[in-house]
Amino acid sequence: MHIKGTAAIVTGGASGLGGAAAERLAAAGAKVTILDLNSELGEAHARAIGGHFAKIDVTDEDGIEQALEFAERVHGKARILVNCAGLGPPGKAIGRDGRALPLRDFARTININLIGSFNVLSKFAARLHAAESVEEERGVIINTASVAAFDGQIGQAAYSASKGGIVGMTLPLAREFARYGIRVMTIAPGIFLTPLLVSLPEEAQKSLGKQVPFPSRLGHPSEFAQMVESIVANPMLNGETIRLDGAIRMAPK
């Protein structure tokens, strides 16, 4: 699918991996709408890339419908969706105090990362499935998982479960949406230089980077964005999860 002139939506697009994806798509000529909870960063980034911004919680059904309506009103029918909204707070099932992790903490991670992604993509696809095809397809959905879906560390039970769910729904959705010409892909990034890691001391960043076989460094958000662009451009990429991790396999802790 050609990116130039195509409307795109990026959740979690105010910064980090989503921010890089929004910037890359805009640079390639896409008309980008950023959906994020952070108004200050979201509005600033949207202005910087010549796009639009809507403040939204990805778990809000009515809110997502309104945000998609807004995006369609300003940019036309969106054919590219990149789901990057999410969070990953650590939490052991049994804490240091010997108590079980509060169920609300586990549920919150699942709700935002997995259910939130499904909420957006299902409503996006419902709006797109009857549109006219372009270049033998109607659009593409790219979700963001993590290598934690495959080799999660201690304290990542909720995060790994949420990202494993994203991996697990990739093929069933691709099969379901095939009749509509909508592709579904997932990227599972390794350790990337996101805003959280940028705040760490340089030595800590280098230590994390050395865990990556090659290249032995933290991934750049621009490299995630490059993968997004490649998936959009290649129509044979469908129903698969791509590890983008420099061959890292996470240790237990």
N, C-alpha and C positions, 0 to 999 in steps of 0.2 A: 504494500500500500504506500502510495506517495504521501509524504508528510506535509509537503508544502500546500498551504491553503486548507488543510484539514483541521477540524475542531477537535481539541483534546482536553481531557480532564485529568488532573493529577491530585489525588488526595494526599494529605501530608506534604503538600508541595511548597510550604513556606520556607523550608530549610532542609539540610541533610540530603539523603538520597532522593527524596521527592523534589526538593528544590533544584538539584542538579538535573533531574529528569525534565522538569518543567523548563529549565533554561535551555537544555539541549533541543527539546522539541520546538521551542519558540525560535531558536537560532536556525532550525531547519525549515522554518516557515509555517509551523502550526499555529493555530489560534488557541491559546491555552487559558483555561480557567483553573485556578488553584482553589482547592477546598481544604480548609485547615481551621483549627481552633484558635491559632495565634493570629489575631487581627493585625497587630503591629508588623510582624515579620511578613505575614501573608500579603498585606496590602503593598508593602514596600517592594517585595519580590515581584509581585504582579506588575507593578509600575515599571520596574527595571527591565522586565522581559516583554513589555507591551501587551500584557494579558489582563485578565480580570480576576477578582478574588471574591469568595463567599465564605463567611465564617460558618462552620458547621461541625456538629458532632456526628461522626459516621454511623453511630448507632441509632440516630434519630430518623425514623422512617419518614415522617412527614417533612422533616427538615431536608432530607436528601432529595425528596421529590421536588421541593421548592428550589433547591440549589441546582438540580439538573435542568429544571425549567428556566432558571435564570441563565445558565450557561448556554442553553439552546437559543434563548432570546438574543443574547449578545453575539454569539458566534455561529449559530446554526447547529444542525444536527451533529453531535459529537460522535466520532467513530473510533477514537482512541481513549482508553481508560488505563491509567496507571495508579494502582492502589499502593500507597506507601504509608498511609496513616497507621500508627501503632505505637506500642510502648512495651518495655521489657523489664519491669522491676524484678530484682531477684527475690526469692522467697523459698526457703526450705520447707518441706512438708512438716517437719518437726523443728521448731525453733530452738535457740539456745536455752530458752526457759523451759523446754520440754513440752510446750504446748503446740497443738496442731495449727497449721497456717489457717487463718480465718477464711472460710469459704468465699466470702465476698471479695477477697484479694485475688483468689484463683479465678473466680468468675469474671472479675473486671478485665483481666488480661484476655481471657477467651472472648469476652463480649466485644472488646474494641478491635483486637487483632483479627479474629476469625469471623465473628458474626458481623462486625462492622464492614469488613471487606465484602462479605456476601450481600449485605444490605445494599451497598453501592453498586456492585456489579450486576445484581439481578435487576435493579431498577434501570440501570444504564442499558442493559440488553433488551429489556422490555420496550424501551423507547426506540431502540435501534432495529429490532428484528424485522420490522415491516418496511424499512426504508429501502430506497433503491440501492442496488449493488454498485460498487465502484471497483473496477479491475477484478472482477469475479469474487469479491468479498465485500462484506458490509462493515467490518470493523475488527478490532483486536482489544482484548482485555489482558493486562499484565499485572499479576499480583506479586506481592513481595513476601517471601518466606524467610528462611534463614538456615544456615548450616546446622543450627540448633534443632531443626526438625529431624535431623539424622543422628547427630552426636551431641546432644545437649549436655550441659554440665550440671553439677550438683547445684541446686538452687534455681534451676531453670525449668522445673516441671511444668509450670503454667505457661511460660513462654514457649517451650518446646512443643507442648500440646497444641497451642494456638497455631504455631507455624506448621506443625505436622498436619493439622486440619486443612490448612491452605494447600499444602502439597497434595493431600488426599482428595480434595475436590477438583483439582485441575483437570484430570482426564474425564471424569463424569460430565463436567460442564462443557468441555471441548466436544465431547460426543453429542451432548444435548443441543449445543448451539451450532453444530456443523450444518444442520438443515437450513440455518439462517445465514450461513457464511460469516459467522463471528468466531474468531480464534480466541483461545484461552491459553495463556502461558504463565509460568511462575519463575521468578528469579530467586535463588537462595544465596544471598551474599554471605561472605565470611566476615572478617574483621575489617570494617571500613572506618575511615576518618570522619565520623559524624560529629555533630556539635558536642555530644557527650564526651567523646574521646579527645577532641581538641582541647578540652578543659584540663586534661591530665598533663602532668609534667612531661617534658620531652623524653626523659629517660624511660618513663613508663610507656610512652608511645613506642619507643624503639624496642622495649622488651616484648611488647605485644606483637610487634611486627616481625620479630625474630622467630615467632612460632609458625610463621607462614613459610613453607618450603621454598617457593619461588613464584613471583618476586618476594623476597624476604622483607616485607614492609606492610603497612596498613594499606588497604585499598583506597583509591581516591573516588569520591562520589561521581566524578566525571566518567569513571570507568563503568560504574553502574549505569549511568545515563547512556553511555555508548552501547551497552547491551540492550537497553530499552529501544534505542533507535534501530538497532540491527533486527530485533524481533519484529518491530512494526514493518520494516522493509522487506522481510523474507516471508512469503506466504506459506512456505512449507513448515515453518515453526509453529507447531500447534500441539496442545495436550501434553506438554512436557515441562519438567522443572529443571532449570539449568543452575548448577552450582557455580558461583562466581567467587572463588575463594583461594586461588593460588595453591591449591592442593592441600589445604590445611584440614586436619582431622582433630577436632577439639579434644583436649585431655579432660578427665573427669572433673577437674577444678583448676 
